[in-house]
Amino acid sequence: MGSAVFTEAILIIASVIIAGSLAGVAMSKAGGFQSVFTETSENQKKIVLTKIKIIYATNSSSTAVNVWAKNIGVAPIAGLQSLDVYFGPVGSVQKIPYNSGSPSWTFSNPIIMWNATNTIQITISNNPTLQNNIVYELQLTTPNGVSDQYFLSVP
C-alpha cells in the first residue's frame, strides 16, 4: 500500500512538471504569434497611411527628366534612397538606380524624411536621348510598396 502511494505521488509530480512545461511552450508560441501579428498589422497600417502623387514631369534636356512628386498620405516616408524609380518608353520601362551609373536618379535637395504634404523634385539623368512623339512611362514606388504612375510625352 505504501509503494502505491509513493508511485502515485511520483506520477502526479511528473504530470504537473510535464503540464507546466507544455503550458510554457504554448505561452511562448502564443507570444511569438502575437508579435508577428502586431508587426504585420503595423506594416499594413503604414501602407494604408502612405500615398504619393506624381504632380508633374518634364524633360529638362534631351537626356534628363525632372519629376515633382507629393506625399499626399498621412504618414512620413523614410528611406527615400530606397524609392524605386522606373522610366522608359511605354512597354519597355526599366528600373533606374539611385545616384549611381548611367542612367541614375537623384533628389534636388536630399532629405531624410519625406513628410506629409511635402513635394520633392527628382532628376532622372543620363538617359538615352528622349525621342519626340514617344510616350514615356514613369513610376515611383515607396519602400513599403505604394506607387504612382505618370505618362510623359516629349514634344
MITOR-492424 format. One line per field, with one value per atom (N, C-alpha, C, O, CB): residue number from 1; x, y, z. Coordinates in steps of 0.1 Angstrom, whole numbers, plus 5000, padded with zeros to 4 digits. Glycine has a CB too. Layout:
REM MITOR-492424
n = (NUM; ...);
xx = (X; ...);
yy = (Y; ...);
zz = (Z; ...);
This chain:
REM MITOR-492424
n = (1; 1; 1; 1; 1; 2; 2; 2; 2; 2; 3; 3; 3; 3; 3; 4; 4; 4; 4; 4; 5; 5; 5; 5; 5; 6; 6; 6; 6; 6; 7; 7; 7; 7; 7; 8; 8; 8; 8; 8; 9; 9; 9; 9; 9; 10; 10; 10; 10; 10; 11; 11; 11; 11; 11; 12; 12; 12; 12; 12; 13; 13; 13; 13; 13; 14; 14; 14; 14; 14; 15; 15; 15; 15; 15; 16; 16; 16; 16; 16; 17; 17; 17; 17; 17; 18; 18; 18; 18; 18; 19; 19; 19; 19; 19; 20; 20; 20; 20; 20; 21; 21; 21; 21; 21; 22; 22; 22; 22; 22; 23; 23; 23; 23; 23; 24; 24; 24; 24; 24; 25; 25; 25; 25; 25; 26; 26; 26; 26; 26; 27; 27; 27; 27; 27; 28; 28; 28; 28; 28; 29; 29; 29; 29; 29; 30; 30; 30; 30; 30; 31; 31; 31; 31; 31; 32; 32; 32; 32; 32; 33; 33; 33; 33; 33; 34; 34; 34; 34; 34; 35; 35; 35; 35; 35; 36; 36; 36; 36; 36; 37; 37; 37; 37; 37; 38; 38; 38; 38; 38; 39; 39; 39; 39; 39; 40; 40; 40; 40; 40; 41; 41; 41; 41; 41; 42; 42; 42; 42; 42; 43; 43; 43; 43; 43; 44; 44; 44; 44; 44; 45; 45; 45; 45; 45; 46; 46; 46; 46; 46; 47; 47; 47; 47; 47; 48; 48; 48; 48; 48; 49; 49; 49; 49; 49; 50; 50; 50; 50; 50; 51; 51; 51; 51; 51; 52; 52; 52; 52; 52; 53; 53; 53; 53; 53; 54; 54; 54; 54; 54; 55; 55; 55; 55; 55; 56; 56; 56; 56; 56; 57; 57; 57; 57; 57; 58; 58; 58; 58; 58; 59; 59; 59; 59; 59; 60; 60; 60; 60; 60; 61; 61; 61; 61; 61; 62; 62; 62; 62; 62; 63; 63; 63; 63; 63; 64; 64; 64; 64; 64; 65; 65; 65; 65; 65; 66; 66; 66; 66; 66; 67; 67; 67; 67; 67; 68; 68; 68; 68; 68; 69; 69; 69; 69; 69; 70; 70; 70; 70; 70; 71; 71; 71; 71; 71; 72; 72; 72; 72; 72; 73; 73; 73; 73; 73; 74; 74; 74; 74; 74; 75; 75; 75; 75; 75; 76; 76; 76; 76; 76; 77; 77; 77; 77; 77; 78; 78; 78; 78; 78; 79; 79; 79; 79; 79; 80; 80; 80; 80; 80; 81; 81; 81; 81; 81; 82; 82; 82; 82; 82; 83; 83; 83; 83; 83; 84; 84; 84; 84; 84; 85; 85; 85; 85; 85; 86; 86; 86; 86; 86; 87; 87; 87; 87; 87; 88; 88; 88; 88; 88; 89; 89; 89; 89; 89; 90; 90; 90; 90; 90; 91; 91; 91; 91; 91; 92; 92; 92; 92; 92; 93; 93; 93; 93; 93; 94; 94; 94; 94; 94; 95; 95; 95; 95; 95; 96; 96; 96; 96; 96; 97; 97; 97; 97; 97; 98; 98; 98; 98; 98; 99; 99; 99; 99; 99; 100; 100; 100; 100; 100; 101; 101; 101; 101; 101; 102; 102; 102; 102; 102; 103; 103; 103; 103; 103; 104; 104; 104; 104; 104; 105; 105; 105; 105; 105; 106; 106; 106; 106; 106; 107; 107; 107; 107; 107; 108; 108; 108; 108; 108; 109; 109; 109; 109; 109; 110; 110; 110; 110; 110; 111; 111; 111; 111; 111; 112; 112; 112; 112; 112; 113; 113; 113; 113; 113; 114; 114; 114; 114; 114; 115; 115; 115; 115; 115; 116; 116; 116; 116; 116; 117; 117; 117; 117; 117; 118; 118; 118; 118; 118; 119; 119; 119; 119; 119; 120; 120; 120; 120; 120; 121; 121; 121; 121; 121; 122; 122; 122; 122; 122; 123; 123; 123; 123; 123; 124; 124; 124; 124; 124; 125; 125; 125; 125; 125; 126; 126; 126; 126; 126; 127; 127; 127; 127; 127; 128; 128; 128; 128; 128; 129; 129; 129; 129; 129; 130; 130; 130; 130; 130; 131; 131; 131; 131; 131; 132; 132; 132; 132; 132; 133; 133; 133; 133; 133; 134; 134; 134; 134; 134; 135; 135; 135; 135; 135; 136; 136; 136; 136; 136; 137; 137; 137; 137; 137; 138; 138; 138; 138; 138; 139; 139; 139; 139; 139; 140; 140; 140; 140; 140; 141; 141; 141; 141; 141; 142; 142; 142; 142; 142; 143; 143; 143; 143; 143; 144; 144; 144; 144; 144; 145; 145; 145; 145; 145; 146; 146; 146; 146; 146; 147; 147; 147; 147; 147; 148; 148; 148; 148; 148; 149; 149; 149; 149; 149; 150; 150; 150; 150; 150; 151; 151; 151; 151; 151; 152; 152; 152; 152; 152; 153; 153; 153; 153; 153; 154; 154; 154; 154; 154; 155; 155; 155; 155; 155);
xx = (5008; 5000; 5009; 5005; 4991; 5020; 5029; 5035; 5038; 5039; 5039; 5045; 5036; 5040; 5051; 5023; 5013; 5011; 5010; 4999; 5011; 5010; 5022; 5022; 5008; 5034; 5047; 5047; 5051; 5059; 5043; 5042; 5032; 5035; 5039; 5021; 5011; 5016; 5013; 4998; 5023; 5029; 5039; 5039; 5035; 5047; 5057; 5050; 5055; 5067; 5040; 5033; 5026; 5025; 5022; 5020; 5014; 5024; 5022; 5006; 5035; 5046; 5051; 5053; 5058; 5053; 5058; 5047; 5051; 5060; 5034; 5023; 5023; 5021; 5010; 5025; 5025; 5037; 5035; 5026; 5048; 5060; 5058; 5061; 5073; 5053; 5050; 5040; 5042; 5046; 5029; 5019; 5024; 5021; 5007; 5033; 5039; 5048; 5048; 5047; 5056; 5064; 5056; 5060; 5073; 5046; 5037; 5031; 5030; 5027; 5026; 5020; 5030; 5027; 5014; 5042; 5053; 5056; 5057; 5066; 5057; 5059; 5047; 5049; 5061; 5035; 5023; 5023; 5020; 5010; 5026; 5026; 5037; 5035; 5027; 5048; 5059; 5055; 5058; 5072; 5049; 5045; 5034; 5034; 5040; 5025; 5014; 5020; 5015; 5004; 5030; 5037; 5044; 5043; 5047; 5050; 5056; 5046; 5049; 5064; 5035; 5024; 5019; 5016; 5013; 5017; 5012; 5022; 5018; 5009; 5035; 5045; 5044; 5045; 5059; 5043; 5042; 5029; 5030; 5042; 5018; 5006; 5006; 5002; 4994; 5013; 5014; 5023; 5019; 5020; 5034; 5042; 5035; 5037; 5055; 5028; 5021; 5010; 5008; 5014; 5003; 4993; 4999; 4993; 4985; 5010; 5017; 5022; 5021; 5030; 5027; 5031; 5019; 5020; 5038; 5007; 4995; 4990; 4986; 4984; 4992; 4988; 4996; 4991; 4989; 5009; 5018; 5014; 5015; 5033; 5011; 5007; 4994; 4993; 5005; 4985; 4972; 4974; 4967; 4962; 4983; 4986; 4995; 4997; 4991; 5001; 5011; 5004; 4997; 5023; 5006; 5001; 5009; 5012; 4985; 5013; 5021; 5014; 5006; 5036; 5018; 5012; 5023; 5029; 5000; 5025; 5034; 5027; 5017; 5040; 5031; 5024; 5027; 5018; 5028; 5040; 5044; 5058; 5066; 5044; 5060; 5073; 5075; 5066; 5074; 5088; 5091; 5106; 5114; 5088; 5109; 5123; 5130; 5126; 5125; 5141; 5149; 5160; 5166; 5155; 5163; 5173; 5169; 5159; 5188; 5177; 5174; 5177; 5174; 5182; 5184; 5188; 5184; 5188; 5202; 5176; 5172; 5157; 5151; 5181; 5152; 5138; 5137; 5143; 5129; 5129; 5126; 5112; 5103; 5128; 5111; 5099; 5096; 5104; 5100; 5083; 5079; 5068; 5058; 5073; 5070; 5061; 5057; 5066; 5067; 5045; 5040; 5036; 5030; 5028; 5039; 5034; 5020; 5019; 5044; 5010; 4996; 4990; 4978; 4987; 4998; 4993; 4994; 4998; 5001; 4992; 4992; 5006; 5011; 4981; 5012; 5025; 5037; 5037; 5026; 5048; 5060; 5066; 5064; 5070; 5074; 5081; 5096; 5102; 5078; 5102; 5116; 5123; 5117; 5119; 5136; 5144; 5142; 5140; 5141; 5142; 5139; 5150; 5146; 5138; 5162; 5171; 5167; 5172; 5185; 5158; 5152; 5140; 5134; 5149; 5136; 5125; 5128; 5139; 5122; 5119; 5121; 5116; 5104; 5114; 5124; 5121; 5122; 5132; 5130; 5111; 5110; 5107; 5099; 5100; 5115; 5113; 5117; 5126; 5121; 5109; 5112; 5100; 5089; 5118; 5102; 5090; 5080; 5084; 5094; 5067; 5057; 5060; 5062; 5043; 5060; 5062; 5077; 5080; 5059; 5086; 5100; 5106; 5117; 5108; 5099; 5103; 5114; 5114; 5091; 5124; 5135; 5136; 5133; 5148; 5141; 5144; 5157; 5167; 5146; 5156; 5167; 5173; 5166; 5162; 5186; 5192; 5194; 5195; 5206; 5195; 5197; 5212; 5221; 5193; 5215; 5228; 5240; 5250; 5230; 5238; 5250; 5248; 5237; 5252; 5259; 5259; 5251; 5248; 5253; 5248; 5240; 5230; 5233; 5250; 5217; 5211; 5210; 5213; 5197; 5207; 5205; 5195; 5192; 5219; 5191; 5182; 5187; 5194; 5168; 5185; 5189; 5178; 5168; 5202; 5179; 5170; 5176; 5189; 5167; 5168; 5174; 5178; 5189; 5163; 5171; 5175; 5174; 5163; 5166; 5185; 5184; 5178; 5181; 5198; 5168; 5161; 5161; 5163; 5147; 5160; 5160; 5145; 5143; 5166; 5136; 5122; 5113; 5114; 5118; 5104; 5095; 5082; 5074; 5093; 5080; 5068; 5056; 5056; 5071; 5044; 5031; 5030; 5035; 5020; 5024; 5022; 5034; 5033; 5015; 5046; 5058; 5060; 5056; 5070; 5065; 5068; 5083; 5091; 5062; 5087; 5102; 5104; 5095; 5107; 5116; 5120; 5130; 5140; 5125; 5128; 5137; 5142; 5134; 5130; 5155; 5160; 5166; 5174; 5172; 5160; 5165; 5174; 5170; 5153; 5187; 5196; 5204; 5204; 5206; 5211; 5219; 5211; 5215; 5230; 5199; 5190; 5195; 5203; 5175; 5191; 5193; 5185; 5175; 5188; 5189; 5182; 5167; 5162; 5188; 5159; 5145; 5140; 5144; 5138; 5131; 5126; 5113; 5105; 5124; 5112; 5099; 5088; 5090; 5101; 5076; 5063; 5063; 5056; 5062; 5070; 5070; 5065; 5069; 5084; 5056; 5051; 5060; 5062; 5036; 5064; 5073; 5065; 5056; 5085; 5068; 5061; 5071; 5082; 5056; 5065; 5073; 5065; 5053; 5076; 5072; 5066; 5075; 5087; 5062; 5069; 5076; 5070; 5058; 5076; 5078; 5073; 5080; 5093; 5075; 5073; 5079; 5085; 5081; 5069; 5093; 5099; 5088; 5091; 5108; 5076; 5066; 5056; 5046; 5058; 5059; 5052; 5041; 5034; 5046; 5039; 5029; 5034; 5046; 5024; 5027; 5033; 5023; 5011; 5037; 5028; 5020; 5027; 5039; 5019; 5019; 5024; 5021; 5012; 5018; 5030; 5028; 5032; 5042; 5036; 5025; 5029; 5033; 5027; 5017; 5045; 5051; 5053; 5058; 5064; 5050; 5052; 5062; 5060; 5039; 5073; 5082; 5078; 5076; 5097; 5076; 5071; 5082; 5079; 5067);
yy = (4988; 5000; 5013; 5022; 5000; 5013; 5024; 5027; 5038; 5022; 5016; 5018; 5024; 5031; 5005; 5020; 5025; 5040; 5048; 5018; 5045; 5060; 5067; 5077; 5062; 5061; 5067; 5067; 5078; 5058; 5057; 5057; 5067; 5074; 5043; 5068; 5078; 5092; 5100; 5075; 5095; 5108; 5112; 5123; 5109; 5102; 5104; 5108; 5117; 5092; 5100; 5102; 5116; 5123; 5091; 5120; 5133; 5144; 5154; 5135; 5143; 5153; 5154; 5164; 5150; 5142; 5142; 5148; 5155; 5127; 5145; 5151; 5166; 5173; 5145; 5171; 5186; 5192; 5203; 5189; 5186; 5191; 5191; 5201; 5183; 5180; 5180; 5190; 5197; 5165; 5191; 5201; 5215; 5224; 5200; 5218; 5231; 5234; 5245; 5233; 5224; 5226; 5228; 5237; 5213; 5221; 5223; 5236; 5243; 5211; 5241; 5254; 5265; 5275; 5256; 5263; 5273; 5274; 5285; 5269; 5262; 5262; 5268; 5276; 5247; 5265; 5271; 5286; 5293; 5264; 5291; 5305; 5312; 5323; 5308; 5306; 5311; 5313; 5323; 5303; 5302; 5302; 5313; 5320; 5288; 5314; 5324; 5338; 5347; 5322; 5340; 5354; 5356; 5368; 5354; 5346; 5348; 5351; 5359; 5336; 5344; 5347; 5361; 5368; 5336; 5365; 5379; 5389; 5399; 5381; 5386; 5396; 5397; 5408; 5391; 5385; 5385; 5392; 5400; 5371; 5390; 5396; 5411; 5419; 5390; 5416; 5430; 5437; 5448; 5432; 5430; 5436; 5437; 5446; 5428; 5426; 5426; 5437; 5444; 5412; 5439; 5449; 5463; 5472; 5448; 5465; 5478; 5481; 5492; 5478; 5471; 5473; 5476; 5485; 5460; 5469; 5472; 5486; 5493; 5462; 5491; 5504; 5515; 5525; 5506; 5512; 5521; 5522; 5533; 5517; 5511; 5511; 5519; 5526; 5496; 5517; 5524; 5539; 5547; 5519; 5543; 5558; 5564; 5576; 5559; 5556; 5561; 5563; 5554; 5552; 5575; 5577; 5588; 5598; 5582; 5586; 5596; 5599; 5591; 5591; 5611; 5615; 5622; 5632; 5625; 5617; 5624; 5636; 5634; 5615; 5648; 5660; 5664; 5667; 5672; 5663; 5668; 5662; 5660; 5683; 5660; 5656; 5662; 5663; 5640; 5666; 5672; 5670; 5668; 5688; 5670; 5668; 5681; 5692; 5662; 5681; 5693; 5694; 5705; 5694; 5683; 5683; 5671; 5664; 5683; 5668; 5656; 5643; 5632; 5657; 5644; 5631; 5632; 5623; 5629; 5642; 5643; 5646; 5653; 5654; 5641; 5644; 5649; 5643; 5631; 5660; 5664; 5660; 5661; 5680; 5655; 5649; 5656; 5658; 5634; 5660; 5665; 5656; 5653; 5680; 5651; 5642; 5647; 5653; 5628; 5645; 5649; 5638; 5628; 5659; 5639; 5629; 5634; 5643; 5628; 5627; 5631; 5622; 5623; 5631; 5613; 5605; 5611; 5623; 5592; 5604; 5609; 5606; 5614; 5603; 5596; 5591; 5597; 5598; 5576; 5600; 5604; 5592; 5580; 5611; 5594; 5582; 5583; 5594; 5582; 5573; 5573; 5564; 5556; 5567; 5565; 5557; 5560; 5551; 5542; 5573; 5576; 5572; 5571; 5591; 5569; 5563; 5549; 5544; 5562; 5543; 5530; 5531; 5521; 5522; 5544; 5546; 5539; 5541; 5561; 5532; 5526; 5535; 5539; 5512; 5539; 5547; 5539; 5533; 5560; 5539; 5532; 5542; 5551; 5520; 5541; 5551; 5545; 5537; 5564; 5549; 5544; 5545; 5548; 5530; 5542; 5542; 5532; 5522; 5539; 5535; 5526; 5512; 5511; 5531; 5502; 5488; 5484; 5472; 5487; 5493; 5489; 5498; 5504; 5491; 5499; 5506; 5499; 5486; 5509; 5506; 5500; 5506; 5518; 5500; 5499; 5504; 5513; 5509; 5493; 5525; 5535; 5534; 5537; 5549; 5532; 5531; 5545; 5555; 5524; 5546; 5559; 5563; 5555; 5558; 5574; 5581; 5572; 5573; 5587; 5563; 5555; 5551; 5547; 5543; 5551; 5546; 5555; 5567; 5532; 5549; 5556; 5547; 5537; 5561; 5551; 5562; 5562; 5551; 5565; 5573; 5573; 5584; 5592; 5575; 5584; 5595; 5600; 5593; 5590; 5613; 5620; 5629; 5633; 5627; 5634; 5644; 5658; 5659; 5642; 5668; 5681; 5686; 5693; 5691; 5683; 5687; 5674; 5670; 5698; 5667; 5654; 5656; 5665; 5648; 5647; 5648; 5634; 5624; 5652; 5634; 5621; 5615; 5603; 5622; 5624; 5620; 5629; 5641; 5622; 5622; 5628; 5630; 5621; 5621; 5642; 5644; 5646; 5649; 5656; 5644; 5645; 5660; 5669; 5642; 5661; 5674; 5680; 5691; 5684; 5674; 5680; 5674; 5663; 5676; 5683; 5679; 5678; 5686; 5690; 5667; 5665; 5666; 5664; 5652; 5670; 5670; 5659; 5659; 5684; 5651; 5641; 5643; 5647; 5626; 5641; 5643; 5629; 5623; 5654; 5625; 5613; 5617; 5624; 5604; 5613; 5618; 5607; 5595; 5628; 5611; 5602; 5591; 5580; 5596; 5595; 5586; 5585; 5594; 5590; 5575; 5575; 5588; 5592; 5562; 5593; 5605; 5603; 5593; 5609; 5612; 5612; 5615; 5625; 5621; 5606; 5608; 5616; 5614; 5594; 5624; 5631; 5622; 5611; 5642; 5626; 5618; 5604; 5596; 5618; 5602; 5589; 5591; 5601; 5582; 5583; 5584; 5576; 5564; 5579; 5583; 5577; 5574; 5582; 5585; 5563; 5560; 5562; 5558; 5545; 5568; 5570; 5564; 5566; 5585; 5556; 5551; 5552; 5549; 5536; 5557; 5558; 5549; 5548; 5573; 5541; 5531; 5533; 5533; 5516; 5535; 5538; 5524; 5514; 5544; 5525; 5513; 5503; 5491; 5516; 5508; 5498; 5494; 5488; 5505; 5498; 5492; 5501; 5497; 5480; 5513; 5522; 5529; 5534; 5532; 5530; 5536; 5545; 5545; 5525; 5553; 5561; 5561; 5560; 5576; 5563; 5564; 5577; 5584; 5552; 5580; 5593; 5590; 5583; 5605; 5595; 5594; 5607; 5617; 5588; 5607; 5619; 5618; 5608; 5622; 5628; 5629; 5640; 5651; 5631; 5637; 5647; 5654; 5647; 5641; 5667; 5674; 5675; 5680; 5688);
zz = (5000; 5000; 5000; 4993; 5012; 5007; 5008; 4995; 4991; 5019; 4988; 4975; 4964; 4955; 4970; 4965; 4956; 4958; 4948; 4958; 4970; 4973; 4968; 4962; 4989; 4971; 4966; 4951; 4945; 4971; 4944; 4929; 4924; 4914; 4924; 4931; 4927; 4928; 4920; 4935; 4939; 4942; 4931; 4926; 4956; 4927; 4917; 4903; 4896; 4915; 4900; 4888; 4888; 4877; 4885; 4899; 4900; 4898; 4891; 4913; 4905; 4903; 4889; 4883; 4913; 4883; 4869; 4859; 4850; 4864; 4862; 4854; 4855; 4845; 4858; 4867; 4869; 4862; 4856; 4885; 4863; 4856; 4841; 4834; 4859; 4835; 4821; 4817; 4807; 4817; 4825; 4822; 4822; 4813; 4831; 4832; 4833; 4821; 4816; 4846; 4817; 4805; 4792; 4785; 4803; 4790; 4778; 4779; 4768; 4778; 4790; 4791; 4788; 4782; 4806; 4793; 4790; 4775; 4770; 4797; 4768; 4754; 4746; 4737; 4749; 4751; 4744; 4746; 4736; 4750; 4758; 4760; 4752; 4747; 4775; 4751; 4743; 4729; 4722; 4745; 4723; 4709; 4707; 4697; 4705; 4717; 4715; 4715; 4708; 4727; 4724; 4724; 4711; 4706; 4735; 4705; 4692; 4681; 4672; 4688; 4681; 4672; 4673; 4663; 4673; 4686; 4688; 4683; 4677; 4703; 4684; 4679; 4664; 4659; 4684; 4657; 4643; 4638; 4629; 4637; 4645; 4641; 4643; 4635; 4650; 4654; 4657; 4646; 4641; 4671; 4642; 4632; 4619; 4611; 4631; 4615; 4602; 4602; 4592; 4600; 4614; 4615; 4613; 4607; 4628; 4619; 4619; 4604; 4600; 4628; 4597; 4583; 4574; 4566; 4578; 4577; 4569; 4572; 4563; 4572; 4584; 4588; 4581; 4576; 4603; 4580; 4573; 4558; 4552; 4574; 4552; 4538; 4535; 4526; 4533; 4544; 4543; 4545; 4538; 4553; 4553; 4556; 4546; 4546; 4570; 4537; 4527; 4513; 4509; 4525; 4508; 4494; 4488; 4494; 4494; 4475; 4468; 4455; 4450; 4465; 4450; 4437; 4429; 4434; 4439; 4417; 4408; 4402; 4395; 4396; 4405; 4402; 4387; 4379; 4411; 4383; 4370; 4367; 4376; 4369; 4354; 4349; 4336; 4327; 4348; 4333; 4320; 4318; 4327; 4321; 4305; 4301; 4303; 4297; 4287; 4310; 4312; 4301; 4299; 4326; 4295; 4284; 4275; 4278; 4289; 4265; 4257; 4264; 4259; 4244; 4276; 4283; 4298; 4305; 4282; 4302; 4316; 4318; 4309; 4323; 4329; 4332; 4346; 4355; 4329; 4348; 4362; 4366; 4358; 4363; 4378; 4383; 4396; 4405; 4385; 4398; 4411; 4416; 4410; 4410; 4428; 4435; 4449; 4455; 4435; 4453; 4466; 4474; 4470; 4464; 4487; 4497; 4501; 4509; 4509; 4496; 4499; 4510; 4513; 4487; 4516; 4526; 4540; 4541; 4526; 4550; 4564; 4570; 4578; 4572; 4566; 4572; 4565; 4553; 4573; 4572; 4565; 4559; 4564; 4575; 4549; 4542; 4544; 4541; 4527; 4550; 4553; 4543; 4536; 4567; 4542; 4533; 4519; 4511; 4536; 4515; 4502; 4492; 4480; 4501; 4496; 4486; 4482; 4472; 4493; 4489; 4485; 4477; 4473; 4498; 4473; 4464; 4451; 4446; 4462; 4445; 4432; 4421; 4422; 4431; 4412; 4401; 4388; 4385; 4400; 4380; 4368; 4357; 4358; 4368; 4346; 4335; 4322; 4321; 4337; 4311; 4298; 4289; 4294; 4298; 4276; 4267; 4272; 4278; 4253; 4270; 4275; 4269; 4256; 4270; 4277; 4272; 4274; 4273; 4258; 4277; 4279; 4290; 4289; 4266; 4301; 4313; 4320; 4320; 4323; 4325; 4333; 4346; 4348; 4325; 4356; 4369; 4368; 4363; 4380; 4374; 4374; 4388; 4398; 4370; 4389; 4402; 4408; 4401; 4401; 4421; 4428; 4427; 4432; 4443; 4422; 4422; 4419; 4425; 4436; 4409; 4405; 4391; 4387; 4415; 4384; 4370; 4360; 4363; 4370; 4349; 4339; 4333; 4328; 4328; 4334; 4339; 4355; 4360; 4334; 4361; 4376; 4379; 4371; 4383; 4392; 4396; 4410; 4417; 4398; 4412; 4425; 4429; 4421; 4423; 4441; 4447; 4444; 4444; 4462; 4442; 4440; 4454; 4455; 4434; 4465; 4478; 4487; 4491; 4484; 4489; 4496; 4510; 4517; 4498; 4513; 4526; 4532; 4525; 4524; 4545; 4552; 4553; 4551; 4566; 4555; 4557; 4548; 4547; 4572; 4540; 4532; 4539; 4540; 4518; 4545; 4554; 4545; 4534; 4562; 4552; 4545; 4540; 4547; 4555; 4529; 4522; 4515; 4509; 4531; 4517; 4511; 4496; 4493; 4519; 4488; 4474; 4473; 4477; 4464; 4466; 4463; 4448; 4440; 4468; 4444; 4430; 4428; 4435; 4426; 4418; 4414; 4400; 4391; 4415; 4398; 4384; 4379; 4386; 4384; 4368; 4362; 4351; 4341; 4356; 4351; 4342; 4335; 4339; 4349; 4324; 4316; 4310; 4308; 4324; 4306; 4299; 4284; 4280; 4299; 4277; 4263; 4258; 4265; 4256; 4247; 4242; 4241; 4235; 4228; 4247; 4246; 4232; 4226; 4257; 4227; 4214; 4213; 4222; 4207; 4203; 4201; 4198; 4192; 4190; 4202; 4198; 4204; 4198; 4184; 4214; 4221; 4235; 4242; 4221; 4240; 4253; 4263; 4260; 4254; 4273; 4283; 4296; 4299; 4286; 4302; 4315; 4326; 4326; 4315; 4337; 4349; 4361; 4362; 4352; 4369; 4381; 4393; 4392; 4379; 4404; 4417; 4426; 4427; 4422; 4433; 4443; 4456; 4457; 4438; 4467; 4480; 4486; 4481; 4490; 4496; 4502; 4507; 4508; 4513; 4510; 4515; 4504; 4507; 4526; 4491; 4480; 4474; 4465; 4484; 4480; 4474; 4462; 4463; 4485; 4451; 4439; 4432; 4435; 4430; 4422; 4414; 4400; 4399; 4419; 4389; 4376; 4369; 4373; 4367; 4360; 4352; 4338; 4336; 4358; 4328; 4314; 4309; 4310; 4306; 4302; 4297; 4282; 4277; 4304; 4275; 4260; 4257; 4262; 4252; 4250; 4247; 4234; 4224; 4245; 4234; 4222; 4211; 4201; 4226);
